């Protein structure tokens, strides 16, 4: 009997444990599911829930109509996001074996990022730290995930272009990065020290476009010692730090402290 129960654990034959949560780390029923969601106490993989914001789903004009985002802009935005998160994970927590982003629309999967570290200790450290951080003006919700084999979690029909359930499919629809970025990130992962020059260059271009050529507004964030940046550079310049965090179209990572409570949404510019 014990061998039989072990053989069906996490499968559709298991009437006690949720097979979807076991395979995908998420279930559309959430806490209302009639089967158990066995959250792992250790794992190589972490899930960052709903952290990726697809601009095609959120872009709206002033009159409330949806704005068109070109495929080129979409891919560039996604590549920047992927590189930002991947590099931060490796530089701060440990070597990343694999990272995947869901392109699903269901509430339990939309924008989920799964990061598989080489070591379980690195994953545990990342979860503990990331739950005290913000990303793109929103608090991060990180947890250990049971997913270690993404081949079982992915929708095979989607990979063949045949999924009829669309974005609301309950299996992962993984959003691909450009081949150039894949070669760059995974080709250099054996090196312990990485250059973030490409990310800095992208951020610089984005900020230049956002400022429209104005050179004085970024003095505090750049530490240039200008009149407007003096408060942000000093020990008491929390307002300046917050302003720098939400100023540009790109994101900066933020660590919360006990005496620093940020609003749920960035203040208007």
C-alpha positions as CSV (number, residue, x, y, z in Angstrom):
1,X,0.0,0.0,0.0
2,X,2.8,2.4,0.9
3,X,4.5,1.7,-2.4
4,X,1.3,2.4,-4.3
5,X,0.7,5.7,-2.5
6,X,4.3,6.7,-3.2
7,X,3.9,5.8,-6.9
8,X,0.8,8.0,-7.4
9,X,2.0,11.0,-5.3
10,X,1.5,14.2,-7.1
11,X,-0.3,12.5,-10.1
12,X,-3.9,12.9,-11.1
13,X,-4.7,9.6,-9.4
14,X,-3.7,11.1,-6.0
15,X,-6.9,12.2,-4.3
16,X,-5.2,13.9,-1.4
17,X,-2.4,16.0,-2.9
18,X,-2.9,18.5,-5.7
19,X,-1.2,17.4,-8.9
20,X,-1.2,20.9,-10.4
21,X,0.6,22.4,-7.5
22,X,3.1,19.6,-7.4
23,X,3.9,20.0,-11.1
24,X,3.5,23.8,-11.6
25,X,3.8,25.3,-8.1
26,X,0.5,27.0,-8.6
27,X,-3.2,26.1,-8.7
28,X,-6.1,28.1,-10.0
29,X,-8.2,27.2,-6.9
30,X,-5.6,28.6,-4.5
31,X,-6.5,28.1,-0.9
32,X,-10.0,26.8,-1.9
33,X,-8.5,23.7,-3.5
34,X,-9.9,20.5,-2.2
35,X,-6.5,18.8,-2.3
36,X,-3.4,19.6,-0.3
37,X,-0.7,22.0,-1.5
38,X,2.5,20.7,0.0
39,X,4.8,23.7,0.1
40,X,8.4,22.6,0.1
41,X,10.7,23.3,3.1
42,X,13.7,23.2,0.8
43,X,14.1,23.4,-3.0
44,X,16.4,24.7,-5.7
45,X,13.6,26.7,-7.2
46,X,11.9,29.9,-6.1
47,X,8.8,31.6,-7.4
48,X,8.5,35.4,-7.7
49,X,4.7,35.8,-7.9
50,X,3.2,38.2,-10.4
51,X,6.4,40.2,-10.8
52,X,6.5,40.6,-14.6
53,X,4.2,43.2,-16.0
54,X,3.5,42.6,-19.7
55,X,3.1,46.1,-21.3
56,X,0.7,44.6,-23.9
57,X,-1.7,43.9,-21.0
58,X,-1.2,47.2,-19.1
59,X,-0.5,49.9,-21.7
60,X,-3.5,52.3,-22.0
61,X,-3.9,55.8,-23.5
62,X,-5.4,58.8,-21.6
63,X,-8.9,57.9,-22.9
64,X,-8.7,54.4,-21.5
65,X,-8.2,52.6,-24.8
66,X,-5.5,50.0,-25.0
67,X,-2.2,51.2,-26.6
68,X,-0.5,49.2,-29.3
69,X,2.9,47.9,-28.4
70,X,5.1,46.7,-31.3
71,X,6.7,43.3,-31.2
72,X,10.2,44.9,-31.2
73,X,9.3,47.1,-28.2
74,X,7.8,44.2,-26.5
75,X,10.8,42.0,-26.9
76,X,13.2,44.8,-25.9
77,X,11.2,45.5,-22.7
78,X,11.1,41.8,-21.8
79,X,14.8,41.2,-22.5
80,X,15.6,44.1,-20.2
81,X,13.4,42.7,-17.4
82,X,14.8,39.2,-17.8
83,X,18.5,40.4,-17.7
84,X,17.8,42.7,-14.7
85,X,16.3,39.8,-12.6
86,X,18.7,37.1,-13.8
87,X,21.8,39.2,-13.1
88,X,20.5,40.3,-9.7
89,X,19.8,36.7,-8.7
90,X,23.3,35.5,-9.6
91,X,25.2,38.4,-8.2
92,X,23.4,38.6,-4.9
93,X,22.3,35.0,-4.2
94,X,24.2,32.4,-6.2
95,X,24.5,30.6,-9.5
96,X,21.3,30.3,-11.5
97,X,20.7,27.1,-13.5
98,X,17.5,28.2,-15.2
99,X,15.0,31.0,-15.1
100,X,11.6,31.1,-16.7
101,X,8.8,33.6,-17.0
102,X,5.1,32.7,-17.4
103,X,3.2,34.4,-20.2
104,X,-0.1,33.1,-18.9
105,X,-3.1,35.3,-18.0
106,X,-4.7,33.3,-15.2
107,X,-4.3,35.0,-11.8
108,X,-2.3,32.2,-10.3
109,X,0.3,32.2,-13.1
110,X,0.4,35.7,-14.7
111,X,3.8,37.3,-14.4
112,X,5.3,34.5,-12.3
113,X,9.1,34.1,-12.5
114,X,10.7,30.8,-11.6
115,X,14.4,30.9,-10.7
116,X,16.2,27.5,-10.3
117,X,19.5,27.9,-8.4
118,X,22.3,25.4,-8.4
119,X,22.2,25.1,-4.6
120,X,19.2,24.8,-2.3
121,X,21.0,27.0,0.2
122,X,21.0,29.9,-2.3
123,X,17.3,29.5,-3.0
124,X,16.5,29.7,0.7
125,X,18.7,32.8,1.2
126,X,17.0,34.4,-1.8
127,X,13.5,33.8,-0.5
128,X,14.3,35.2,2.9
129,X,15.8,38.4,1.5
130,X,13.5,39.0,-1.4
131,X,10.4,39.1,0.8
132,X,11.9,42.3,2.3
133,X,12.5,43.9,-1.1
134,X,10.5,45.8,-3.7
135,X,10.7,45.6,-7.5
136,X,9.3,48.2,-9.9
137,X,7.4,49.9,-7.1
138,X,5.7,46.8,-5.8
139,X,6.6,44.5,-2.9
140,X,8.0,41.1,-3.9
141,X,6.3,37.9,-2.8
142,X,8.8,35.1,-3.1
143,X,8.4,31.4,-2.0
144,X,10.1,28.1,-2.5
145,X,8.6,26.2,-5.4
146,X,8.2,22.4,-5.9
147,X,9.0,22.8,-9.6
148,X,12.4,21.4,-10.5
149,X,11.6,19.9,-14.0
150,X,10.1,22.5,-16.2
151,X,9.4,20.0,-18.9
152,X,6.6,18.6,-16.8
153,X,5.2,22.0,-16.0
154,X,5.1,23.4,-19.5
155,X,2.3,23.2,-22.0
156,X,3.5,21.0,-24.8
157,X,0.7,22.1,-27.1
158,X,1.8,25.8,-26.6
159,X,5.3,24.9,-27.6
160,X,4.0,23.4,-30.8
161,X,1.7,26.4,-31.4
162,X,-1.4,24.3,-30.8
163,X,-2.8,25.2,-27.4
164,X,-6.5,26.0,-27.6
165,X,-6.8,27.3,-24.1
166,X,-4.8,30.5,-24.7
167,X,-3.4,32.5,-21.9
168,X,-5.8,30.9,-19.4
169,X,-4.2,27.5,-19.8
170,X,-3.2,25.9,-16.4
171,X,0.2,24.7,-17.7
172,X,3.1,27.1,-18.1
173,X,3.4,29.2,-21.2
174,X,7.0,30.2,-21.0
175,X,8.0,33.5,-22.6
176,X,11.2,33.2,-24.6
177,X,14.1,35.7,-24.5
178,X,16.0,36.6,-27.6
179,X,18.7,34.2,-28.7
180,X,21.4,36.9,-28.3
181,X,20.5,37.4,-24.7
182,X,20.3,33.7,-24.0
183,X,23.8,33.2,-25.3
184,X,25.0,36.1,-23.3
185,X,23.4,35.1,-19.9
186,X,23.8,31.3,-20.0
187,X,27.1,31.4,-21.9
188,X,28.8,33.4,-19.1
189,X,27.2,31.8,-16.1
190,X,30.4,29.9,-15.2
191,X,32.1,33.2,-14.6
192,X,31.8,34.4,-11.0
193,X,32.1,38.1,-11.8
194,X,29.8,39.7,-14.4
195,X,29.7,43.1,-16.0
196,X,26.5,45.0,-15.8
197,X,27.5,47.5,-18.4
198,X,24.8,46.5,-20.8
199,X,22.1,47.0,-18.2
200,X,23.6,50.4,-17.1
201,X,23.7,51.5,-20.8
202,X,20.1,50.6,-21.3
203,X,19.0,52.4,-18.1
204,X,21.0,55.4,-19.2
205,X,19.3,55.5,-22.6
206,X,15.9,55.1,-21.1
207,X,16.5,57.9,-18.6
208,X,17.8,60.1,-21.3
209,X,14.6,59.6,-23.3
210,X,12.5,60.1,-20.2
211,X,14.2,63.3,-19.3
212,X,14.0,64.6,-22.8
213,X,17.5,65.9,-22.7
214,X,17.1,67.6,-19.2
215,X,20.4,67.2,-17.4
216,X,19.6,68.5,-13.9
217,X,16.9,66.2,-12.7
218,X,19.1,63.1,-12.1
219,X,21.8,64.8,-10.0
220,X,20.7,63.1,-6.8
221,X,20.4,59.6,-8.2
222,X,23.8,59.8,-9.9
223,X,25.6,61.1,-6.9
224,X,27.0,64.0,-8.9
225,X,26.8,66.4,-6.0
226,X,24.4,68.8,-7.8
227,X,22.1,71.1,-5.8
228,X,19.0,68.9,-6.2
229,X,20.9,65.7,-5.4
230,X,22.5,66.8,-2.1
231,X,19.6,65.6,0.1
232,X,19.5,62.2,-1.6
233,X,23.2,61.6,-1.3
234,X,23.3,62.3,2.5
235,X,22.4,60.0,5.3
236,X,19.0,61.6,5.8
237,X,18.0,61.7,2.2
238,X,15.3,58.9,2.2
239,X,13.0,61.0,0.1
240,X,15.7,61.4,-2.5
241,X,16.3,57.7,-2.5
242,X,12.6,57.0,-3.0
243,X,12.5,59.5,-5.8
244,X,15.4,57.9,-7.5
245,X,13.7,54.5,-7.2
246,X,10.6,55.5,-9.1
247,X,12.0,58.1,-11.4
248,X,12.7,56.2,-14.6
249,X,10.8,53.7,-16.7
250,X,13.2,51.0,-15.6
251,X,13.2,49.5,-12.1
252,X,15.6,49.6,-9.2
253,X,15.7,47.2,-6.4
254,X,14.7,48.4,-3.0
255,X,15.4,47.0,0.5
256,X,12.8,47.9,3.2
257,X,14.0,48.9,6.6
258,X,12.0,49.2,9.8
259,X,11.8,53.0,9.7
260,X,11.0,53.2,5.9
261,X,7.5,52.4,4.9
262,X,6.7,52.9,1.2
263,X,3.2,53.5,-0.2
264,X,1.6,50.7,-2.2
265,X,2.1,52.6,-5.4
266,X,4.7,55.1,-6.6
267,X,3.8,58.7,-6.0
268,X,2.9,60.7,-9.1
269,X,5.8,62.4,-10.9
